[in-house]
Amino acid sequence: MHSSSMSSRSNSRSRGGGLSTIFDFIWASRLHGSSAILPTSHPLTQLPPVVPHITVSTPGDSVTPPKSPSSPVCSAGAAPAATATGACATPSSHINPSSSGVSVSSSTTPQSTASTRGARPIPASAVNRYERKRTIPQGKDRVFIEPGNKIFEDKPPSSRWEPLTHPEGALYYYDSAHRIYTDADLSKPSTLIAIEAFADQVYNDAQTNPKIDITSKTELVIEDIDENTCGYYFVEPDTRCIFWLERFDAELIFGHLRRVRNMGHIKHAIEAEYWTHCELFPHENRVTSLVLDELKQMIIHAAAVTITSVTSVTPFEKEELEKMLDLVDSIEGTVEGSFAHTRCVVARFMSEFIKAKFFNFCGQPGARLDSDQTIYFKDHDHQSLLFIISSLLLFGAPRTHQEDLKMIWVDRIINRVLWKQFIGKLNDEWTGLALSATVILNANVAFLAIPSVLDIAKLLSYLSVACSIGVVVIVLLLVRQNQKRECGSAERAVALLTYVSHSFFGMETLAITYSLPYGLLMWSLLCFAAAFCNLIFGTESQGTRGAVGVAGSLVVCFVVLVVRIGRHQIIPEDEGSVV
């Protein structure tokens, strides 16, 4: 089902010359006993030396021509066996070949120096590539390129490992003989020894375990966690799954999702981890035209749903889906080529769609079909006294924001599309409120300049000024915070909502906070209106009072009408239809 392109790896291995023949002899001796004869065409003393073409010197040092490394010399009385580093070691035969077609090589280092680390089963999402933050020393070495040099490639840490570069630039290593991937820094001899010993031990344990089926396509990924522990997982491309040699705590891949029990549901979480693995290590050709067709169908369906529904569970917006569809159309016919870029793109898209299936309980009883639908039984929410009083003081704005947050944060799962729309709507609303606050602030300044203003009117105007300044300050802070969360996509939103939901008042705190600009602006407007009325009815003539009273009464009636209409915008389903 999944073909492999091994041309680049075979070319890389062929440069080993006679050294690869020595390794073939060692492996053959383990398979057939010690009666195999070492070929005489490539004795150890005649291995071609590797002459570097780049000379590095530090400032102040003299530049000397490169020297050819001396050939390794085996100790007398020991059966010669070449190691990856050029040393000699006695071959061991404690690892048996796999009966399923996958062979295992022994550690390429002396057993006295190779210590096996502890094994920890991890998912593909636990590969810590983007958090490793490896640094490079700030050296000022002078580099000289020798005349006529045409090859600019780093020397592999050993003939067993082939260095590969991810389309994003990350370096990882691949053992093509045994289909092993690792992000570990194998340029360090100690890490190389530990990783090879660990890989051999894990494969040996897998082959001796009757419950584990290692096929010719099975892959192994090793994560260098610390000096004493290595993480690992196996990959089976034909079934799009990862597996381990021991019991695995599946909470690591569930993302705090509750009530995950059925294997058909867990399958989506495992497949999402498989596609994450394909994205991390895309050089193996696991993406076929059939996978591309599957992805294309999912994008088309998701785009259609976002057009016809405002509560779609699709993890992307309509504009994003259109761009994805254009990319998939341009990728068609290139996924089975020698470049890993398109395979990485397809794997990332597949991972996102499969994750959405998992979090929405796709294929399970009670699957989530709308983004605001909860799949867990939940009692009626009881509002705290603080929230009730705040809703009255802030003119009902906290209730509105609380309903919006409930649609976004459903079952402790955030909808990225709705969150992005919510933040955009809040920023627009707050910007308008801040502008209105500055207008009221200017009006108060002009009002206080009137000589006949009474003390009560002045006090009310001062309160209005204070509320207006509060609106501007709070809006600036909230907009700044939301810009940071928007740049961090949904991850920052999840951190915020999780923190708030675990507080004493829960999501009510966030709803009250988001309502402060609107509530303070309303109080600023009311205080200014009261100060204006105090000025009119305290100093002006009867005719002026009557005219202002009539106009004010009409304004109050209009406001009440708008409020009543706003409360009845939601029409019951049995009283009308939507076309």
C-alpha positions in Angstrom: 0.0 0.0 0.0 2.8 2.4 0.8 5.8 2.2 -1.5 9.3 3.3 -0.4 11.8 5.4 -2.3 15.3 4.3 -1.2 17.5 5.6 -4.0 18.9 8.4 -2.0 19.6 6.2 1.0 21.3 3.5 -1.1 23.5 6.1 -2.8 24.5 7.4 0.7 25.4 3.9 1.9 27.4 3.1 -1.3 29.9 5.7 -0.4 31.0 3.6 2.5 33.1 1.5 0.1 34.8 -1.5 1.7 33.4 -0.7 5.1 29.9 -1.7 4.1 31.3 -5.1 3.1 32.9 -5.6 6.5 29.5 -4.9 8.1 27.8 -7.4 5.8 30.4 -10.0 6.9 29.7 -9.3 10.6 26.0 -9.7 10.1 26.4 -12.8 8.1 28.6 -14.3 10.8 25.8 -13.7 13.3 23.3 -15.3 11.1 25.3 -18.4 10.1 27.7 -18.8 12.9 31.4 -18.2 13.0 32.3 -20.2 10.0 31.9 -17.3 7.6 35.2 -16.2 6.0 36.2 -12.5 5.9 36.6 -11.4 2.3 40.2 -10.6 1.4 39.3 -8.0 -1.1 38.7 -5.3 1.6 41.0 -6.0 4.6 40.8 -3.6 7.5 44.2 -2.2 6.8 43.3 -1.2 3.3 40.1 0.8 4.1 40.2 4.0 2.0 41.0 6.9 4.3 38.6 9.8 4.4 40.5 13.0 3.8 38.6 16.2 4.9 38.4 19.0 2.4 37.8 21.7 4.9 40.3 23.0 7.3 39.2 24.9 10.5 41.5 27.0 12.6 41.0 29.4 15.4 42.3 32.9 15.3 46.0 33.0 16.0 46.6 29.4 15.1 48.7 28.4 12.2 47.0 26.8 9.2 48.2 23.2 8.6 47.3 20.9 5.8 44.8 18.1 6.8 46.2 14.8 7.7 44.7 11.5 6.8 43.4 9.5 9.7 45.3 6.4 10.5 43.7 3.0 9.9 42.4 1.2 12.9 44.4 -1.6 14.3 42.8 -4.7 15.8 44.1 -6.1 19.0 45.8 -9.4 18.7 44.0 -12.6 19.6 40.5 -11.1 19.0 38.2 -11.7 16.1 38.2 -8.5 14.0 35.0 -6.6 13.7 34.8 -3.0 12.4 32.7 -0.6 14.4 30.9 2.5 13.3 33.6 4.7 14.6 36.5 2.8 13.1 37.5 0.9 16.3 37.7 -2.8 16.6 35.4 -4.8 18.8 34.5 -8.4 19.3 31.2 -9.2 17.6 28.4 -10.3 19.9 25.7 -12.8 19.0 23.1 -12.3 21.6 20.5 -10.8 19.2 18.5 -13.2 17.1 17.2 -12.2 13.6 13.5 -11.5 13.2 11.4 -14.3 11.8 9.2 -11.7 10.1 11.8 -10.3 7.8 13.2 -7.4 9.9 16.8 -8.1 11.0 18.5 -6.5 14.0 22.1 -5.4 14.2 24.0 -5.5 17.4 25.5 -2.5 19.0 28.4 -1.2 17.0 30.4 -0.4 20.1 32.1 -2.6 22.7 29.7 -4.0 25.2 31.8 -2.6 28.0 31.0 1.0 27.0 27.4 0.7 25.7 24.9 1.0 28.5 21.2 0.5 27.7 18.9 3.3 28.9 15.5 2.9 30.4 12.6 2.7 27.9 9.6 5.0 28.1 6.7 4.6 25.7 5.7 7.9 24.2 3.3 9.1 21.4 4.5 10.8 18.3 3.3 14.2 19.6 5.8 13.8 22.5 8.8 14.1 20.1 10.3 17.3 21.6 11.7 18.6 18.3 10.4 22.2 18.6 11.2 22.6 22.3 14.7 21.2 22.2 16.3 24.6 21.5 19.8 23.4 20.8 22.4 26.1 20.6 25.5 26.6 18.6 28.7 28.0 20.1 29.6 31.5 18.9 33.0 30.7 17.5 35.2 32.8 15.2 37.0 29.9 13.5 38.4 30.5 10.1 37.4 28.0 7.5 39.5 27.2 4.4 38.1 25.2 1.5 40.6 23.1 -0.3 41.2 23.7 -4.0 38.9 21.7 -6.3 36.6 20.5 -3.6 33.1 19.8 -5.0 31.5 17.8 -2.2 29.9 19.6 0.7 28.3 17.0 2.9 28.6 16.3 6.5 30.1 12.9 7.4 27.5 10.6 8.9 28.1 9.6 12.5 28.4 6.0 11.3 27.7 3.9 8.3 24.5 2.8 10.0 22.8 6.2 10.2 21.9 8.5 7.3 21.4 12.2 8.1 18.2 13.7 6.7 16.8 17.2 6.7 13.1 18.0 7.4 11.5 20.5 5.0 11.4 22.9 8.0 15.2 22.5 8.5 15.4 20.0 11.4 18.1 17.3 11.3 17.2 13.8 12.1 18.8 10.4 11.4 17.5 7.3 9.7 18.7 3.7 9.9 17.4 2.3 6.5 18.4 -1.3 7.3 16.1 -1.4 10.3 13.8 1.5 9.6 14.7 3.5 12.7 14.3 7.3 13.1 15.7 9.5 15.8 16.1 13.2 16.5 19.0 12.6 18.9 22.3 14.4 18.2 24.3 11.4 17.0 27.3 13.6 16.3 28.1 13.1 20.0 29.8 9.7 20.5 28.2 9.1 23.8 24.7 9.7 22.4 25.5 7.5 19.4 26.5 4.6 21.6 23.5 5.0 23.8 21.0 5.3 21.0 22.3 2.3 19.1 22.4 0.1 22.2 18.9 1.2 23.1 17.6 0.5 19.5 19.1 -3.0 19.5 17.6 -3.8 22.9 14.1 -2.5 22.0 14.1 -4.6 18.8 15.3 -7.6 20.6 12.6 -7.2 23.2 10.0 -6.8 20.4 11.1 -10.0 18.6 11.1 -12.1 21.8 7.6 -10.9 22.7 4.9 -13.2 21.2 2.3 -10.4 21.3 4.3 -8.1 19.1 4.2 -8.5 15.3 7.2 -6.8 13.6 6.7 -6.6 9.8 8.9 -5.6 7.0 7.3 -2.1 7.1 7.4 -1.5 10.8 9.3 1.6 11.9 10.8 2.6 15.2 11.3 6.1 16.5 13.7 6.8 19.4 13.5 10.0 21.4 16.5 11.1 23.4 14.9 12.2 26.7 17.8 12.4 29.1 21.0 10.5 30.0 19.1 7.7 31.6 15.9 7.4 29.5 14.9 7.1 25.9 11.3 7.3 24.6 10.2 5.1 21.8 7.2 4.0 19.7 6.7 1.7 16.8 4.8 2.6 13.6 2.8 0.3 11.3 2.0 2.2 8.1 -0.4 -0.3 6.7 -2.8 0.2 9.6 -2.0 3.8 10.3 -1.2 3.2 13.9 1.6 3.4 16.4 2.2 0.8 19.2 4.5 0.0 22.1 6.0 -3.0 23.8 4.3 -2.3 27.1 1.1 -1.0 28.5 0.7 2.7 27.4 -1.2 5.4 29.3 -3.5 6.6 26.6 -4.3 9.9 28.5 -1.2 11.3 26.9 -2.9 11.3 23.5 -6.5 12.0 24.7 -5.9 15.7 25.4 -7.9 15.6 28.6 -11.0 14.4 26.7 -13.3 12.5 29.0 -15.2 9.2 28.6 -13.0 7.8 25.9 -13.6 4.0 26.0 -14.4 2.5 22.6 -11.6 1.2 20.4 -13.3 2.7 17.4 -13.0 6.1 19.1 -9.4 5.5 20.2 -8.5 4.6 16.7 -8.8 8.3 15.7 -6.4 9.4 18.4 -3.9 6.7 17.3 -4.2 7.7 13.6 -3.7 11.3 14.5 -0.5 10.3 16.1 0.5 8.3 13.0 0.0 11.4 10.8 2.0 13.4 13.3 4.8 10.9 12.9 4.5 11.2 9.1 4.9 14.9 9.4 7.9 14.7 11.6 9.7 12.1 9.4 8.3 12.6 5.9 11.1 11.1 3.8 9.5 7.7 3.8 6.9 7.6 1.1 3.7 6.8 3.1 1.4 9.3 1.3 -0.2 7.8 -1.8 -2.6 9.1 -4.3 -5.4 7.4 -2.4 -4.5 9.3 0.8 -4.5 12.5 -1.2 -8.0 11.7 -2.6 -9.2 11.1 0.9 -7.9 14.4 2.1 -9.4 16.2 -0.8 -12.8 14.7 -0.1 -12.6 15.8 3.6 -11.7 19.4 2.6 -14.5 19.6 0.1 -17.1 18.3 2.6 -15.8 20.7 5.3 -16.0 23.7 3.0 -19.6 22.8 2.1 -20.6 22.5 5.7 -19.0 25.9 6.7 -21.0 27.5 3.9 -24.4 26.1 5.1 -23.9 26.1 8.9 -22.6 28.6 11.4 -22.0 25.9 14.0 -19.9 23.5 12.0 -17.4 21.3 13.9 -14.8 21.8 11.1 -11.5 23.0 12.5 -10.9 25.5 9.7 -12.6 28.6 8.3 -14.1 28.7 4.8 -11.2 30.8 3.5 -8.7 28.5 5.0 -10.4 25.5 3.4 -10.3 27.1 0.0 -6.6 27.7 0.3 -6.1 24.1 1.4 -8.0 22.8 -1.5 -5.9 24.8 -3.9 -2.8 23.4 -2.3 -4.0 19.8 -2.6 -4.9 20.4 -6.2 -1.4 21.6 -6.9 0.1 18.7 -4.9 -1.7 16.1 -7.0 0.8 14.0 -8.9 3.8 14.9 -6.7 3.3 13.0 -3.5 5.0 9.9 -4.7 8.1 11.8 -5.9 11.5 12.1 -4.2 10.7 15.3 -2.3 9.4 15.2 1.2 7.7 18.7 1.2 4.4 17.6 -0.2 4.2 14.6 2.0 4.8 16.8 5.0 1.9 19.1 4.0 -0.5 16.2 3.4 0.4 14.6 6.8 -0.2 17.9 8.7 -3.6 18.4 7.1 -4.6 14.8 7.8 -3.5 15.1 11.4 -5.8 18.1 12.0 -8.8 16.5 10.4 -8.4 13.2 12.3 -7.9 15.1 15.6 -11.3 16.9 14.9 -12.9 13.5 14.5 -11.5 12.3 17.8 -12.6 15.3 19.8 -16.1 15.3 18.3 -16.6 11.6 19.0 -17.0 10.8 15.3 -18.7 7.4 14.7 -19.7 7.1 18.4 -23.2 7.3 20.0 -23.8 11.0 20.8 -21.3 12.3 18.4 -21.0 16.1 18.4 -22.6 17.5 15.2 -22.6 21.2 16.2 -19.8 23.2 17.7 -22.1 24.4 20.5 -23.4 20.9 21.4 -22.2 19.3 24.6 -22.0 15.5 24.6 -21.9 15.2 28.4 -24.9 15.3 30.7 -24.8 18.6 32.5 -27.0 20.1 35.2 -28.3 23.6 35.1 -25.6 26.2 35.7 -26.0 28.1 38.9 -25.0 31.7 38.7 -23.2 33.2 41.7 -24.4 36.2 43.6 -21.4 38.2 42.2 -22.4 37.4 38.7 -26.0 38.4 39.2 -25.1 41.7 40.8 -22.4 42.4 38.1 -25.0 41.7 35.4 -27.3 44.3 36.9 -24.5 46.9 37.3 -23.1 46.3 33.8 -26.5 46.3 32.1 -26.6 42.6 31.2 -23.4 42.5 29.2 -21.8 39.6 31.3 -24.7 37.3 30.4 -24.1 37.9 26.7 -20.4 37.2 27.0 -21.1 34.2 29.1 -23.3 32.7 26.4 -20.6 33.4 23.8 -17.9 31.7 25.9 -20.2 28.6 26.4 -20.4 28.2 22.6 -16.6 28.5 22.3 -15.5 26.4 25.3 -17.7 23.3 25.0 -16.8 20.3 27.1 -13.5 22.0 27.8 -12.7 21.9 24.1 -12.0 25.2 22.3 -13.3 25.8 18.8 -10.5 27.6 17.1 -12.7 29.1 14.4 -15.3 30.5 16.9 -12.6 31.7 19.2 -10.9 33.7 16.4 -14.3 35.2 15.4 -15.1 36.0 19.0 -11.7 37.8 19.6 -12.2 39.7 16.4 -15.7 40.8 17.4 -14.5 41.8 20.9 -11.6 43.9 19.4 -14.0 45.7 17.1 -16.5 46.3 19.9 -13.9 47.6 22.3 -12.4 49.9 19.7 -15.8 51.5 19.2 -16.4 51.8 22.9 -13.0 53.5 23.4 -13.8 56.0 20.7 -17.2 56.8 22.3 -15.5 57.2 25.6 -13.2 59.8 24.2 -16.2 61.7 22.8 -17.9 61.7 26.2 -14.7 62.8 27.8 -14.4 65.8 25.5 -18.1 66.6 26.2 -17.4 66.6 29.9 -14.5 68.9 29.5 -16.6 71.4 27.6 -19.5 71.0 30.1 -17.3 71.8 33.1 -16.2 75.0 31.4 -19.7 76.4 31.8 -19.7 78.9 34.7 -23.3 78.2 35.9 -22.7 74.5 36.5 -23.9 73.5 40.0 -21.9 71.4 42.4 -24.0 68.3 41.9 -23.7 68.6 38.2 -19.9 69.0 38.5 -19.8 65.9 40.7 -21.7 63.8 38.1 -19.5 65.1 35.4 -16.4 64.1 37.3 -17.8 60.6 37.7 -18.4 60.5 34.0 -14.9 61.6 33.3 -13.5 58.9 35.6 -15.6 56.2 33.9 -14.5 57.4 30.4 -10.9 57.2 31.4 -11.5 53.7 32.8 -13.0 52.6 29.5 -10.0 53.7 27.5 -7.5 52.1 29.9 -9.3 48.8 30.2 -9.8 48.6 26.4 -6.1 49.2 25.8 -5.2 46.4 28.2 -7.7 43.9 26.8 -6.9 44.6 23.2 -3.2 44.1 23.9 -3.8 40.8 25.7 -6.1 39.5 22.9 -3.6 40.4 20.3 -1.0 38.2 22.1 -3.5 35.3 22.4 -4.5 35.6 18.7 -0.8 35.4 17.7 -0.5 32.3 19.8 -3.6 30.8 18.1 -5.8 28.6 20.1 -3.0 27.3 22.5 -3.0 30.6 24.5 -6.8 30.6 24.5 -6.8 27.1 26.0 -4.4 28.1 28.7 -6.5 31.2 29.5 -9.9 29.4 29.6 -8.5 26.4 31.5 -7.0 28.8 34.2 -10.2 30.8 34.4 -12.5 27.7 34.5 -10.6 26.4 37.5 -11.0 29.6 39.5 -13.6 30.1 42.2 -16.1 31.9 40.0 -15.2 30.0 36.8 -16.0 31.5 33.4 -18.1 34.2 35.1 -14.9 36.1 35.9 -13.9 36.3 32.2 -17.5 37.3 31.2 -17.5 40.1 33.8 -14.0 41.3 32.7 -15.0 41.5 29.0 -18.1 43.5 30.0 -16.3 46.2 31.9 -15.7 48.6 28.9 -19.4 48.5 27.9 -20.7 48.8 31.5 -18.3 51.7 32.4 -19.2 53.5 29.1 -22.9 53.2 30.0 -22.3 54.6 33.5 -20.2 57.4 32.0 -23.0 58.3 29.6 -25.7 58.2 32.4 -23.6 60.4 34.7 -23.1 62.9 31.9 -26.8 62.8 31.1 -27.7 63.3 34.8 -25.3 66.3 35.0 -26.8 67.8 31.9 -30.3 67.4 33.3 -29.3 68.9 36.6 -28.0 71.9 34.7 -31.1 72.3 32.6 -33.7 71.8 35.4 -31.7 73.7 37.9 -30.9 76.9 36.0 -33.0 77.2 32.9 -36.5 78.6 32.3 -39.8 76.6 32.4 -40.1 76.5 28.6 -36.6 75.0 28.3 -37.3 72.4 31.0 -40.5 71.3 29.3 -38.9 70.9 25.9 -35.9 69.0 27.3 -38.3 66.9 29.4 -40.4 65.9 26.3 -37.3 65.1 24.3 -35.8 63.1 27.1 -39.0 61.1 27.6 -39.0 60.2 23.9 -35.4 59.1 24.1 -36.2 56.9 27.1 -39.1 55.3 25.2 -36.9 54.5 22.2 -34.3 52.9 24.4 -36.8 50.7 26.1 -38.1 49.6 22.7 -34.7 48.7 21.5 -34.0 46.7 24.7 -37.2 44.8 24.3 -36.5 43.9 20.7 -33.0 42.8 21.6 -34.4 40.4 24.2 -36.7 38.7 21.6 -34.3 38.2 18.8 -34.2 34.4 19.3 -37.4 33.0 17.8 -38.7 29.5 18.8 -38.4 26.9 16.1 -42.2 26.3 16.0 -43.0 30.0 15.2 -41.2 30.5 12.0 -38.9 29.2 9.3 -35.5 30.1 8.0 -34.8 30.2 4.3 
